[in-house]
Each structure stands twice: as C-alpha cells, then as structure tokens.
Amino acid sequence: MFGDDLVNRLIRYPGAIASRIRIMRLRLLGVRLGRKCWIRRIHVPRNPWDIVIDDMVALDDEVVLLTTGARNARPRLRIGRSTYVNRFTMFDASVSISIGAQCMIGPYCYITDHDHGVDEQGPISAQALVEAPVKVGNNVWIGAHAVILKGVSIGDNAIIGAGAVVTTDVGPGERVAGVPARQIGSGKQVGGEPYSAGSPAATWAHRRRDRD
C-alpha cells in the first residue's frame, strides 16, 4: 500500500539524515570510513584513528568500536566491505581485529583480541594484556550472543552458531556451535536455503540503507 510505504519512509528519513551527520563527525575525528555506509547510534570511546570501515558497511544501534593502545601505523580494527553488524555488538581491539567482506554479525556479540594476565601475584586488573590477532574471513555469519576470543581465525563462508564461544580456529565453510564452540557441520546450508552474499539475510541491511 502507498500509505504504508509513506509511513515507513517518514520513519526512516530522519535516521538517514542522522547517519550522514554521524559519518561526517566520525571522519573528522579520524575514523577512516568508506562510501555509502549506514551508521546508526554507535560508540567510539577512544582512538578513532585506529578504525577502518570499508564501503557499504552497516553498523546498527549501540555497536561499540573500542580500541586500546598508543597510536601506531596500522589500524587495530578493520571492518570489510558490505558487512552488517547488528545491535549491541562490541569489538574490543588492542592489537588487531580484522572482519572480512559480506559478513553478517548478529546482536550482542563480543569480539576481542586480548584478555588479562592471570599470574598469581598481584591483582588481575594490574596485569598486562595477553594479546593475539583475530581474523574473520569473507561471507561469515556470526549468530546472536556469540563470543570470539583472542587468537582465533575464522575462514571464509563459516557459520558461528548463536551463543557460541569460539576459542580455536574455524575452517572455511565450517559450522560451529556450543561452549566451547565445536564443529557441527560444513557447507553453507542454513534453514533449507544457501547462505550467500546475495541471499535475503545478507542483503537486508543494505537494501534498507539504500532506501534511506
């Protein structure tokens, strides 16, 4: 119905204008942001120069891009082209988190490249971070509430089940789930429909952004 479409446009347009203003502000602060991105109400607590966001990335409400450490030549957090990150997901980088292109990351996920030392002497809060880079390949689907821990590499086309805690590498095309995450299958078949860059799941955020 024309009336329904008009109502939805009236709802979306203020958000589209606000997204453009946020992009301008983030660029001024030092975030390297690509073209045609869709940025909702996200949080960059510090070090905006550590962040690279490629073209057509969509970041939904309350996504946190947190980096720690002195400025250096390389970005600590990179999000690849056409990746969508759902609400309340947090990236916590001190050395390197790299997310590939065409990924779908569900709500309330946590991805980190470090944790605290746990030496018996002294409080944990005062100990140095234990760091190892995290790399997520292209066309990866990470389900809601998943946790990706330091040193993990996830191959292209992998699927991480909702609520999984990933502590070891995931190969290309593998499906993992559980705590800790274990392989439960391979291939890209999800819900009877192949998951791909052109599927409805992968393009939903970008279709919505393109209408704004």
Number of C-alpha atoms within 10 A of each C-alpha: 5 6 8 9 10 11 10 10 13 12 12 15 13 11 17 18 11 15 19 16 12 17 21 13 12 18 14 11 14 14 20 18 19 16 12 17 24 26 24 20 15 18 14 15 11 13 19 21 20 26 24 20 22 21 18 24 27 24 24 20 16 17 23 20 20 21 25 14 12 8 12 9 7 13 22 25 24 20 24 22 21 26 31 27 25 22 21 20 25 22 17 20 28 23 21 24 27 20 23 22 23 25 29 25 24 22 22 20 25 20 19 25 25 20 16 13 15 15 10 7 7 9 10 13 10 10 14 12 15 14 19 19 19 24 21 26 21 22 25 30 28 26 21 21 19 26 24 27 21 23 19 21 22 25 20 20 24 27 31 29 23 20 19 22 22 26 17 16 16 22 18 18 19 21 24 24 20 16 13 13 22 19 15 12 14 15 14 20 14 10 7 7 10 12 21 18 19 11 11 12 12 21 18 12 22 19 11 12 20 12 10 17
